[in-house]
Amino acid sequence: MGAQEEEYADTSQLGITLRGLRKLKTILAERFGDKFKDMSTAEVNTNWVEVVTAQQACRLVEMAELVAPEDVAPPMYFISHACE
């Protein structure tokens, strides 16, 4: 298996728990206030995810200060969504 396939395999094992999602929602609501309710996924990505992950050039779930390691686990479901 090549390096790219290994990276994809590792990525496929990086799910986030519902508890982790709820913690992120709290962080985002505190950061953006009432504006958060109307933000699209694309806006959250551009205005927050890309900013907080830029220095480490990593996935959000790899940042233990934002997503606790116990909230990262192999996924049980796959949920797809469209960004506006």
C-alpha positions as CSV (number, residue, x, y, z in Angstrom):
1,M,0.0,0.0,0.0
2,G,1.4,3.4,-1.0
3,A,1.6,6.5,1.2
4,Q,-1.5,8.0,-0.4
5,E,-3.5,4.9,0.2
6,E,-2.3,4.8,3.8
7,E,-3.3,8.4,4.4
8,Y,-6.8,7.6,3.0
9,A,-7.0,4.5,5.2
10,D,-6.0,6.6,8.3
11,T,-8.6,9.3,7.3
12,S,-11.3,6.7,7.1
13,Q,-10.8,5.8,10.7
14,L,-11.1,9.4,12.0
15,G,-14.7,9.8,13.0
16,I,-16.0,12.1,15.7
17,T,-18.4,11.2,18.4
18,L,-21.7,13.0,19.0
19,R,-20.3,14.3,22.2
20,G,-17.4,15.8,20.2
21,L,-19.7,17.4,17.7
22,R,-21.7,18.9,20.6
23,K,-18.5,20.3,22.1
24,L,-17.6,21.8,18.7
25,K,-21.0,23.4,18.5
26,T,-20.5,25.0,21.9
27,I,-17.1,26.3,20.8
28,L,-18.5,27.7,17.6
29,A,-21.5,29.3,19.3
30,E,-19.2,31.0,21.8
31,R,-16.8,32.2,18.9
32,F,-19.5,33.5,16.5
33,G,-22.4,34.3,18.8
34,D,-25.9,34.5,17.2
35,K,-24.2,34.6,13.7
36,F,-23.4,30.9,14.1
37,K,-27.0,29.9,13.7
38,D,-27.1,31.2,10.1
39,M,-23.6,30.1,9.0
40,S,-23.3,27.5,6.3
41,T,-20.9,24.6,6.5
42,A,-18.7,26.4,3.9
43,E,-18.6,29.6,6.1
44,V,-17.6,27.6,9.2
45,N,-14.9,25.9,7.2
46,T,-13.5,29.1,5.8
47,N,-13.9,31.3,8.8
48,W,-12.9,28.8,11.5
49,V,-11.7,25.3,10.5
50,E,-9.1,26.6,8.0
51,V,-7.9,29.2,10.4
52,V,-7.4,27.0,13.5
53,T,-5.8,24.2,11.5
54,A,-3.5,26.3,9.3
55,Q,-0.5,26.5,11.6
56,Q,-0.4,22.7,12.2
57,A,-1.7,21.8,8.7
58,C,-3.8,19.0,10.1
59,R,-7.3,17.7,10.3
60,L,-9.6,19.3,12.9
61,V,-10.0,15.9,14.7
62,E,-6.2,15.8,15.1
63,M,-6.2,18.9,17.3
64,A,-6.6,17.6,20.8
65,E,-7.2,21.1,22.2
66,L,-10.4,21.3,20.2
67,V,-11.5,17.6,19.8
68,A,-10.6,15.4,22.8
69,P,-8.8,12.2,21.7
70,E,-11.6,10.2,23.4
71,D,-14.0,11.8,20.9
72,V,-12.1,10.5,17.9
73,A,-12.9,7.0,16.9
74,P,-13.6,4.9,13.8
75,P,-16.9,6.1,12.3
76,M,-20.1,4.1,12.8
77,Y,-22.0,6.1,10.2
78,F,-21.2,8.1,7.1
79,I,-23.1,11.4,6.7
80,S,-22.8,13.4,3.5
81,H,-23.8,17.1,3.2
82,A,-23.6,19.8,0.6
83,C,-21.8,23.1,1.3
84,E,-23.5,26.2,0.1
